[in-house]
Amino acid sequence: MVVHVDVVVVGAGLSGIGAASILKRDRPDKSFLILESRSAVGGTWDLVRYPGVRSDSDMSTLGYSFRPWRDSRALADGDAIREYITSTVADEGLQPAIRLNHRVVSASWSSADSRWTLTVVRTPTGAEFTQGDPQGETIPITCSFLHVCSGYYRYDQGYTPEIPGLESFRGRVVHPQQWPADLDYTGSRVVVIGSGATAVTLVPSMAGRAEHVTMLQRSPTYIASVSSVDRLADRLRGRMPERLAYALVRAKNIGRSQLIYQFARRRPEAMKGILRKAAARRLPQNFAIDPHLTPSYEPWDQRLCAIPDGDLFSAIRRGKADIVTGQIGRVTPDGIDLVDGGHLDADVIVTATGLSLLYLGGMRLVVDGRDVDVSKTLAYKGMMLTGVPNLSMTIGYTNASWTLKADLVARYVARLLTFMDRHHYCSVTPQADSAVASGHLTPLIDLAAGYVRRSIRSLPKQGERTPWRLHQNYVRDFLLLRAGRVTDSVQFGLAGERTPPGMPTGPSVHRVRRPRRWRRQ
């Protein structure tokens, strides 16, 4: 028997649970399912279990707009965030709608029926999660609208570059994304390869038990010490209504993060100086800021790494950790030889070398019998694709909390569904005119991170202006998604109307058919 619902939410992580909560609140008349490929809710925060895993954004903005964060910690660990998600499921009454171990393999849109048919594989509970062909029972599920909240990286494996001699190493080699529960590194010499957010979290966390931890980086990244508590939140807590206090702290932190980002982009040399001086105050006097903390790129070309209360710098000052900048020559049975002739002794090597990007969870998209080449589509408002009806996706910010954008997208989807019901439309399809389609196009995620560069050809494109530009700016997105029209640059369809030929294969050049009513929706 085929199950049909109004909306399917793909993914039960922070984004998916938030989207389902908002849908239930704003459109209680809509039926929905949440399909999660893994055996538990929580997404990234259930998958990743390496030592010290935590948020690198404050929890008043990483948390949901409708659910105050009550913990005193502004930067929370993975366990606390996972509990926050699971308690949201309970309090919002979402459990009956969640289907665990349900992986969406493909989604096929039929204009004749105005619905998506999903090929869903129900995998055995406890089976090892792999991105390859899943084994299990195939279940057909149909829906009128598909909202994908699966993030953009592979869950079954991270990225590990080819490292000469790695197979000869006598110790343990682990990737943070698949952290082994039985790893005991007490008294061990640990080398963490990498310099990103995962590496700067692992090093001070492991330094407490390890003999010594070295962060081996090919090139440095910008690192900023931030307070682990929010003093304003602590002052307001208990002195005013909880939701009001949460809203004020949230607004303050949104504004602060946007100001810091804009300052960094407009005055990069000044930002470099601030970061350099702040690090020097916490590090030993003989620590070489150059080259270890002097990246070759500008601030926020890549995401800035936040360390709570300068914990990485404190571990270095205590002599429990250090940073080495250099190229790996070869891994030996007892450590790593560097190109410059140096050697690092190691009992454990951690390859914190990044993510493997996987757009839309790797699912195959088909529209009216034609496969969609996602790389040839344009992203509309950063959340829909040209030529693909009734599909939205959540791509969070790279310069602020992911959930800020997820919340805006979820509320926009609810507005869009309301507009479609009011006007008896069954489909909505973004369309770009010829000027946009033939203009200067860039990858959707405009970030100089390695995981983006490695997968850049598989990403949708973005244009030069709104609504075809993915803004890394909450205020602009708020105006666009919360206050802007839902009728610009889209084609609405009635039941049985076919998607124009050729739309799924690239940016549309068809003219936009305007809705009958033009008042602000």
C-alpha positions in Angstrom: 0.0 0.0 0.0 1.4 3.4 -1.0 1.5 6.0 1.8 0.7 9.6 0.7 1.2 12.7 2.8 1.2 16.4 2.0 4.9 17.0 2.9 7.9 14.7 3.4 10.8 16.1 5.4 14.0 14.2 4.6 16.4 14.1 7.6 15.7 14.1 11.3 18.7 16.3 12.3 18.6 19.8 13.6 17.2 21.2 10.4 14.6 18.4 9.8 13.2 18.5 13.3 13.0 22.3 13.2 11.2 22.2 9.8 8.7 19.6 10.9 8.0 21.6 14.1 7.4 24.8 12.2 5.2 23.0 9.7 3.1 21.5 12.5 2.8 24.9 14.1 2.1 27.0 11.0 0.2 24.4 9.0 -1.5 22.0 11.4 -3.8 20.9 8.6 -0.9 19.4 6.6 0.0 15.7 7.0 3.8 15.0 7.0 6.4 12.3 7.5 10.1 12.7 8.6 12.3 10.1 6.9 15.6 9.5 8.5 18.2 7.1 7.0 19.9 6.4 10.3 18.6 4.6 13.4 18.3 7.7 15.6 17.3 11.4 15.4 19.9 14.1 15.8 21.7 14.0 12.4 25.3 15.3 12.8 24.9 15.5 16.5 24.1 11.8 16.8 26.6 10.7 14.2 29.7 12.5 15.4 31.1 11.3 18.7 34.7 12.4 18.8 36.2 13.8 22.1 35.0 17.3 22.8 32.6 17.6 19.9 30.6 20.8 20.3 29.0 23.7 18.5 31.1 26.4 17.1 28.1 28.8 17.1 26.3 30.2 20.1 23.3 28.1 21.1 20.9 31.1 21.1 21.2 31.1 17.3 22.0 27.5 16.7 18.9 26.6 18.8 15.4 27.0 17.4 13.6 30.3 17.3 10.6 28.7 19.0 12.4 26.8 21.7 14.7 28.7 24.1 18.1 27.3 25.0 18.1 26.9 28.7 21.6 25.7 29.4 24.1 28.3 30.7 26.7 27.2 28.1 26.7 29.3 25.0 28.8 26.7 23.2 27.4 23.3 24.0 28.8 19.8 23.6 27.3 17.2 21.3 25.4 15.4 24.1 23.6 18.6 25.1 22.7 19.4 21.6 21.4 15.9 20.9 19.3 16.0 24.0 17.9 19.4 22.9 16.8 17.8 19.6 15.3 14.7 21.1 13.4 16.8 23.7 12.1 19.0 20.9 10.7 15.8 19.2 8.9 14.9 22.4 7.5 18.3 23.2 6.4 19.0 19.7 4.7 15.6 19.4 6.7 14.6 16.3 7.5 11.0 17.2 4.5 9.5 15.3 5.7 11.1 12.1 9.3 9.9 12.3 10.4 6.9 10.3 13.9 5.8 11.2 16.1 3.6 8.9 14.2 5.0 5.9 16.5 6.2 3.2 15.2 8.1 0.2 17.0 6.7 -2.8 15.2 8.6 -5.5 12.3 11.0 -6.0 10.3 11.2 -9.2 7.9 14.1 -9.9 4.7 13.6 -12.0 3.1 16.7 -13.3 0.0 14.7 -14.3 -0.5 13.7 -10.6 1.1 16.8 -9.1 3.1 14.7 -6.7 6.5 13.1 -5.9 6.9 9.4 -5.7 9.8 8.5 -3.4 11.7 5.2 -3.6 12.5 4.6 0.1 14.5 1.7 1.4 13.8 0.6 4.9 17.1 -0.8 6.2 17.4 -3.2 9.1 17.8 -1.7 12.5 21.5 -1.7 13.6 22.8 -2.3 10.0 26.0 -0.4 9.2 25.2 2.8 7.4 26.8 3.1 4.0 26.0 5.5 1.1 26.1 2.6 -1.5 23.1 0.5 -2.5 21.2 0.0 0.7 19.8 -3.4 1.5 16.3 -3.6 2.8 12.6 -3.4 1.9 11.6 -0.9 -0.7 8.7 1.2 0.3 6.9 3.6 -2.1 5.8 6.9 -0.5 4.2 9.8 -2.3 3.9 13.4 -1.3 2.8 16.7 -2.7 5.8 18.7 -1.4 9.4 17.5 -0.7 11.6 19.3 1.8 15.2 18.1 2.0 17.0 18.7 5.3 19.8 16.2 4.8 22.7 18.6 5.0 25.4 18.5 2.4 28.0 15.9 3.4 28.4 12.2 3.4 27.6 10.4 6.7 29.3 7.1 6.0 32.7 8.5 5.4 34.8 11.6 5.7 37.5 12.8 3.4 41.0 11.4 3.8 43.6 12.3 1.2 46.2 9.8 0.1 49.0 9.8 2.7 52.1 7.9 1.7 53.0 5.1 4.1 49.8 5.3 6.2 49.3 1.6 5.9 52.6 0.9 7.6 51.7 2.8 10.8 51.7 0.4 13.8 49.3 2.5 15.9 45.6 3.4 15.4 44.5 5.6 12.6 41.0 7.1 13.0 38.8 9.7 11.3 36.7 11.9 13.6 33.5 11.1 11.6 33.9 7.4 12.5 35.4 7.7 16.0 35.8 4.2 17.6 34.2 3.7 20.9 37.1 1.5 22.1 39.9 3.9 21.4 41.9 4.5 24.6 44.5 7.2 24.0 45.5 7.7 27.7 49.2 8.4 27.9 49.6 8.2 24.1 51.3 10.5 21.7 48.7 11.8 19.3 49.1 13.6 16.0 45.9 15.3 14.6 46.3 16.0 10.9 44.3 19.1 10.0 43.6 22.7 11.1 39.9 23.1 10.8 37.1 23.2 13.4 37.4 19.5 14.2 41.1 19.6 14.7 41.0 22.7 17.0 38.3 20.9 19.1 40.1 17.6 19.3 43.5 18.8 20.3 42.6 20.4 23.7 40.0 17.7 24.4 42.5 14.9 23.9 45.3 16.7 25.7 43.8 16.0 29.1 44.4 12.3 28.8 47.1 12.0 26.2 50.8 12.3 26.9 51.0 15.0 24.1 48.9 16.1 21.2 50.3 17.7 18.0 48.2 19.5 15.5 49.9 19.0 12.2 48.7 21.4 9.6 49.7 21.9 6.0 48.4 25.5 6.2 47.0 27.5 9.1 43.5 28.8 9.7 42.1 31.8 11.6 41.3 30.9 15.2 39.3 33.1 17.6 38.9 32.6 21.3 35.2 33.1 22.4 33.5 33.0 25.7 31.8 29.7 26.6 29.1 31.5 28.4 26.8 34.4 27.4 26.8 36.9 30.1 23.7 38.8 28.9 21.8 35.5 28.8 22.9 34.8 32.4 21.8 38.3 33.5 18.4 38.1 31.8 17.6 34.5 32.8 15.0 34.6 35.5 14.6 38.4 35.4 12.1 38.5 32.5 9.9 36.1 30.6 11.9 33.3 29.1 10.9 33.8 25.5 11.5 37.5 25.6 15.0 37.0 27.2 15.8 34.4 24.5 14.7 36.7 21.7 16.8 39.6 23.0 19.9 37.4 23.3 19.3 35.8 19.9 18.9 39.2 18.3 22.1 40.5 20.0 24.1 37.5 18.8 22.7 37.7 15.3 23.7 41.3 15.0 27.1 40.7 16.6 28.0 37.9 14.2 26.9 39.9 11.2 28.9 42.9 12.3 32.1 40.8 12.8 31.7 39.1 9.5 31.2 42.4 7.6 34.1 44.0 9.4 36.3 41.1 8.5 35.4 41.2 4.9 35.7 45.0 4.6 38.8 45.5 6.7 40.7 42.2 6.5 44.0 43.6 7.7 42.4 45.1 10.8 40.7 41.8 11.5 44.0 39.9 11.1 45.6 42.2 13.6 42.9 41.7 16.2 43.0 37.9 15.9 46.8 37.9 16.0 47.0 40.1 19.2 44.3 38.1 20.9 46.1 34.8 20.3 49.5 36.2 21.4 48.0 37.2 24.7 47.1 33.6 25.5 50.1 31.8 24.0 53.6 31.4 25.3 55.9 34.3 24.5 58.1 32.0 22.3 55.2 30.7 20.2 55.7 31.4 16.5 52.5 33.2 15.4 54.2 33.1 12.0 53.7 30.6 10.4 51.4 28.7 12.7 48.5 31.2 12.9 49.0 33.3 9.8 46.9 31.9 6.9 47.5 32.9 3.3 43.8 33.7 2.7 41.6 36.5 4.0 39.4 36.2 7.1 36.2 34.4 6.3 37.3 33.1 2.9 37.0 30.0 5.0 35.0 29.6 8.2 36.6 31.1 11.2 37.4 28.5 13.9 36.1 29.3 17.4 37.7 27.9 20.5 35.8 28.3 23.9 37.8 30.3 26.4 41.0 29.8 24.4 41.2 26.1 25.3 43.6 25.2 22.5 45.9 28.1 23.4 45.8 27.0 27.1 46.8 23.4 26.2 49.7 24.8 24.2 50.7 27.0 27.1 50.7 24.0 29.5 53.0 22.1 27.2 50.3 19.4 26.5 49.9 20.4 22.9 51.6 22.1 20.1 51.1 23.1 16.4 53.4 22.1 13.6 53.1 23.6 10.2 54.6 21.4 7.4 54.1 18.9 4.7 53.9 15.1 5.3 56.7 13.3 3.6 55.7 9.8 4.7 54.1 8.0 7.6 56.4 5.5 9.3 55.6 2.7 11.7 56.2 4.9 14.7 55.1 8.4 13.4 55.3 10.9 10.6 58.3 12.1 8.6 58.0 15.7 7.4 59.3 17.0 4.1 61.6 19.5 5.9 63.3 16.6 7.7 61.4 16.7 11.0 59.7 13.7 12.6 56.7 13.4 14.8 56.4 10.4 17.1 52.9 9.0 17.3 50.9 6.2 18.8 47.6 7.5 17.4 47.0 9.4 14.1 43.7 11.3 13.7 42.9 12.3 10.1 40.8 15.5 10.7 41.1 16.2 7.0 37.6 17.2 6.2 34.2 16.2 4.8 33.0 14.6 1.6 30.2 16.7 0.2 27.0 14.9 -0.9 24.2 17.2 -2.2 20.6 16.3 -1.4 21.7 13.2 0.4 22.7 11.6 -2.8 19.2 11.0 -4.0 18.3 10.8 -7.7 15.8 13.4 -8.9 13.5 12.8 -11.9 10.9 15.2 -13.3 8.4 13.9 -15.7 10.6 11.0 -16.7 13.8 13.1 -17.2 16.7 12.9 -14.8 17.7 16.2 -13.2 21.4 17.2 -13.5 21.6 19.3 -10.3 24.8 20.9 -11.4 23.0 22.5 -14.4 20.2 24.1 -12.2 20.1 27.5 -10.6 19.3 27.8 -6.9 16.3 30.0 -6.2 16.5 32.0 -2.9 19.1 29.4 -1.9 16.4 26.9 -1.2 14.8 25.6 -4.5 16.0 24.6 -8.0 15.0 25.8 -11.4 12.9 23.3 -13.2 12.2 21.1 -10.1 8.6 21.6 -8.8 7.6 21.4 -5.2 11.0 20.8 -3.8 12.9 22.8 -1.2 16.2 22.3 0.5 18.0 23.6 3.5 21.5 25.0 3.1 22.6 26.9 6.3 25.0 29.7 6.7 28.8 29.3 6.5 29.4 32.5 8.5 26.7 32.1 11.2 24.6 29.4 12.8 23.2 26.9 10.3 19.8 27.0 12.1 19.2 30.6 11.4 18.8 29.9 7.7 17.0 26.6 8.3 14.4 28.5 10.3 13.9 31.1 7.6 13.5 28.3 4.9 11.0 26.3 7.0 8.8 29.3 7.6 9.0 30.3 3.9 7.9 26.8 2.9 4.9 27.2 5.2 4.0 30.5 3.6 4.4 29.1 0.2 2.0 26.2 1.0 -0.5 28.6 2.3 -0.4 30.7 -0.8 -0.7 27.7 -3.0 -3.8 26.4 -1.1 -5.4 29.8 -1.2 -5.1 30.0 -5.0 -5.7 26.3 -5.6 -2.3 25.7 -7.1 -0.8 22.3 -7.1 2.8 23.1 -8.1 5.4 25.8 -7.9 8.5 25.8 -10.1 11.3 28.4 -10.0 12.2 29.8 -13.4 15.1 32.0 -14.4 14.8 34.3 -17.4 17.4 34.2 -20.2 19.4 37.2 -18.8 20.0 35.4 -15.5 20.7 32.0 -17.1 23.2 33.5 -19.5 24.9 35.8 -16.9 27.8 35.1 -14.6 27.1 32.0 -12.6 29.1 30.7 -9.6 28.8 27.6 -7.4 26.0 27.7 -4.8 28.4 27.5 -1.9 30.9 30.2 -2.3 33.5 29.1 0.2 37.2 28.3 -0.3 37.0 25.2 1.9 38.5 22.0 0.6 35.3 20.0 0.8 33.6 22.6 -1.4 36.4 22.9 -3.9 36.6 19.1 -4.3 32.9 18.8 -5.2 32.3 22.2 -6.9 31.2 20.7 -10.2 28.4 18.8 -8.6 26.7 21.8 -7.0 23.9 23.9 -8.4 24.8 27.4 -9.6 23.8 30.8 -8.3 23.4 34.0 -10.2 24.5 37.6 -9.6 21.4 39.0 -8.0 18.3 38.2 -5.9 16.5 35.8 -5.9 19.2 33.8 -7.6 22.0 34.7 -5.2 22.7 32.8 -1.9 23.3 35.6 0.6 25.4 34.9 3.7 23.4 37.7 5.4 20.6 37.0 7.9 19.0 40.4 7.6 18.8 40.2 3.8 17.4 36.7 4.0 14.9 37.7 6.6 13.6 40.4 4.3 13.6 38.1 1.3 12.1 35.0 3.0 9.9 36.3 5.8 8.8 39.6 4.3 9.3 39.2 0.6 6.8 37.9 -2.0 6.4 34.2 -2.7 5.4 35.0 -6.3 8.5 36.3 -7.9 10.4 34.3 -10.6 8.2 31.2 -10.1 5.6 29.4 -12.2 2.5 28.1 -10.4 0.6 25.2 -11.9 -2.9 23.7 -11.6 -3.5 20.0 -11.4 -2.3 18.1 -14.4 -0.2 20.9 -15.9 3.1 19.6 -17.2 6.5 21.0 -16.4 7.8 22.7 -19.6 10.2 20.5 -21.5 13.9 21.0 -20.8 13.5 22.7 -17.5 15.2 20.1 -15.4 18.3 20.1 -17.5 19.4 23.6 -16.9 18.4 27.2 -16.0 15.0 28.0 -17.4 14.5 30.5 -20.2 10.7 30.4 -20.1 8.7 33.4 -19.2 7.2 33.5 -15.7 3.5 33.1 -15.5 2.3 35.6 -13.0 -0.4 34.6 -10.4 -3.8 36.3 -10.8 -3.4 38.3 -7.6 -0.5 40.6 -7.0 -1.0 41.8 -3.4 1.9 40.9 -1.1 1.6 37.4 0.1 
